[in-house]
Amino acid sequence: MKITDDILYVGVNDHDVDLFEGQFEVPLGMAYNSYVVKGREVAVMDGVDARFADEWLKNIAVATDRVDYLVVQHMEPDHSASIAAFAAAYPAAKIVSSMPAFGMMKNYFGTDFADRRVVVKEGDTLDLGTAKADSSDGTCVPHVLTFVGASMVHWPEVIVTYDTASKTLFSADGFGKFGALDREDPEGWDCEARRYYFGIVGKFGAQVQTLLKKAATLDIARICPLHGPIHDTPEMIAHVVKQYLTWSAYGVETEGVFVAYTSVYGHTKAAVEKFCEILKAKGCPKVACADLAREDMYESIEDGFRYGKLVLATTTYNTGVFPKMEEYINHLKRRLYKNRKIGFIENGTWAPMAAKGMQKLLEGLENLSFCESVVTLKGSMKDETVSALEKLADEILA
Ligand SMILES: Cc1cc2nc3c(=O)[nH]c(=O)nc-3n(C[C@H](O)[C@H](O)[C@H](O)COP(=O)(O)O)c2cc1C
């Protein structure tokens, strides 16, 4: 697939993966993107998952009859596991990557390719020269790849790469999403990109902000990530950057309330349904709700970060918090959840303790505020429960 005269797509689509990174459901499959950049010399940008090494090497061979470099921006095996196959197929090609990445290569392949490695760091460049195709507009701008450090977005060795000639940012895992490229995503970019961001990168907001500041100094015509579609219109580039600015700052993307609940016998669920009705009746701009035991946990994690207000409803479980709720809160904690207003609904047949338990689990996180009203059910919903839900709704919406 041609991206520009000199940049070709050589990635692959994966519809066989059961769980991406061992835990994420990917109903639309997954793409492992890889690109060929053609100057006088030719660089391949990253590899693919081991299961697709042969297909990738065939794609490269179709795209170019010479390869001088493999640029390894990220060592996670969904991209890097095919490095050894590449090294065998192109014995004269150099491997270009950061110092920490070569350490990881030794860990994976038993070699750091010492005789053919080019170690790069922030600000270093690799001049590929000018391909013939460049002269089509008479400018003949050489493809100079500039490397930009992106440590901990989301592994320590990560670099991203800017090509001056085409104004392309090769963004490693940044701006990526779940989903193969041969399947249209009916929800557009945002949903699966948000689930990807908060599932995988969420903890590293500060590092993403640092990278976005560096990217702001570049004139970007195109973003080529390692997963998901290429962003090549000014509108799409502005949109994905805006979303990343909000997400990495733990900002509120959508005004509204997300209600996350668990319920063993349905009474807490009934209270949650009533609560959502009350919120809507009071004019809440958006009410989202999820059963943590039955819906994809990572959908709930992204919604926890998407909305500015969160209500957690659960049952007391052996004097503590129901396990799926505890798991959810721990997921939020691991991703440094912050800047949110939180309310609690609890159920307990003889000694309700879930609200206190949930608040304790959230201790230590920055800038969380808690509603004073806690709704407590002892079994089923009563008239006084409805009044308490009304009060909590007023407080969370205030
Ligand atoms: C395994 C188990 C342990 C429970 N432990 C407690 C407890 O320690 N204290 C309490 O008050 N209720 C306890 N309960 C009752 C629940 O908190 C809750 O009242 C009940 O599940 C009703 O809510 P639901 O219909 O939404 O499931 C327990 C229930 C189960 C199934």
Ligand as a Chemical Component Dictionary entry (heavy atoms), coordinates in Angstrom:
data_LIG
# 
_chem_comp.id                   LIG 
_chem_comp.type                 NON-POLYMER 
_chem_comp.pdbx_formal_charge   0 
_chem_comp.three_letter_code    LIG 
# 
loop_
_chem_comp_atom.comp_id 
_chem_comp_atom.atom_id 
_chem_comp_atom.alt_atom_id 
_chem_comp_atom.type_symbol 
_chem_comp_atom.charge 
_chem_comp_atom.model_Cartn_x 
_chem_comp_atom.model_Cartn_y 
_chem_comp_atom.model_Cartn_z 
_chem_comp_atom.pdbx_ordinal 
LIG C1  C1  C 0 -20.557 -14.330 49.231 1  
LIG C2  C2  C 0 -21.325 -13.223 49.851 2  
LIG C3  C3  C 0 -20.803 -12.559 50.930 3  
LIG C4  C4  C 0 -21.510 -11.537 51.538 4  
LIG N1  N1  N 0 -20.954 -10.877 52.590 5  
LIG C5  C5  C 0 -21.674 -9.900  53.194 6  
LIG C6  C6  C 0 -21.123 -9.217  54.334 7  
LIG O1  O1  O 0 -20.034 -9.444  54.778 8  
LIG N2  N2  N 0 -21.917 -8.247  54.927 9  
LIG C7  C7  C 0 -23.165 -7.954  54.474 10 
LIG O2  O2  O 0 -23.807 -7.108  55.022 11 
LIG N3  N3  N 0 -23.672 -8.576  53.360 12 
LIG C8  C8  C 0 -22.968 -9.527  52.726 13 
LIG N4  N4  N 0 -23.488 -10.162 51.631 14 
LIG C9  C9  C 0 -24.781 -9.741  51.083 15 
LIG C10 C10 C 0 -24.572 -8.765  49.894 16 
LIG O3  O3  O 0 -23.778 -7.710  50.260 17 
LIG C11 C11 C 0 -25.849 -8.148  49.293 18 
LIG O4  O4  O 0 -26.621 -7.675  50.317 19 
LIG C12 C12 C 0 -26.614 -9.055  48.432 20 
LIG O5  O5  O 0 -25.784 -9.648  47.460 21 
LIG C13 C13 C 0 -27.796 -8.296  47.793 22 
LIG O6  O6  O 0 -27.448 -7.397  46.786 23 
LIG P1  P1  P 0 -27.605 -7.814  45.252 24 
LIG O7  O7  O 0 -29.013 -8.285  45.041 25 
LIG O8  O8  O 0 -27.308 -6.597  44.475 26 
LIG O9  O9  O 0 -26.646 -8.917  45.011 27 
LIG C14 C14 C 0 -22.781 -11.174 51.012 28 
LIG C15 C15 C 0 -23.278 -11.832 49.907 29 
LIG C16 C16 C 0 -22.572 -12.835 49.321 30 
LIG C17 C17 C 0 -23.156 -13.500 48.112 31 
# 
loop_
_chem_comp_bond.comp_id 
_chem_comp_bond.atom_id_1 
_chem_comp_bond.atom_id_2 
_chem_comp_bond.value_order 
_chem_comp_bond.pdbx_ordinal 
LIG C1  C2  SING 1  
LIG C2  C3  SING 2  
LIG C2  C16 DOUB 3  
LIG C3  C4  DOUB 4  
LIG C4  N1  SING 5  
LIG C4  C14 SING 6  
LIG N1  C5  DOUB 7  
LIG C5  C6  SING 8  
LIG C5  C8  SING 9  
LIG C6  O1  DOUB 10 
LIG C6  N2  SING 11 
LIG N2  C7  SING 12 
LIG C7  O2  DOUB 13 
LIG C7  N3  SING 14 
LIG N3  C8  DOUB 15 
LIG C8  N4  SING 16 
LIG N4  C9  SING 17 
LIG N4  C14 SING 18 
LIG C9  C10 SING 19 
LIG C10 O3  SING 20 
LIG C10 C11 SING 21 
LIG C11 O4  SING 22 
LIG C11 C12 SING 23 
LIG C12 O5  SING 24 
LIG C12 C13 SING 25 
LIG C13 O6  SING 26 
LIG O6  P1  SING 27 
LIG P1  O7  DOUB 28 
LIG P1  O8  SING 29 
LIG P1  O9  SING 30 
LIG C14 C15 DOUB 31 
LIG C15 C16 SING 32 
LIG C16 C17 SING 33 
# 
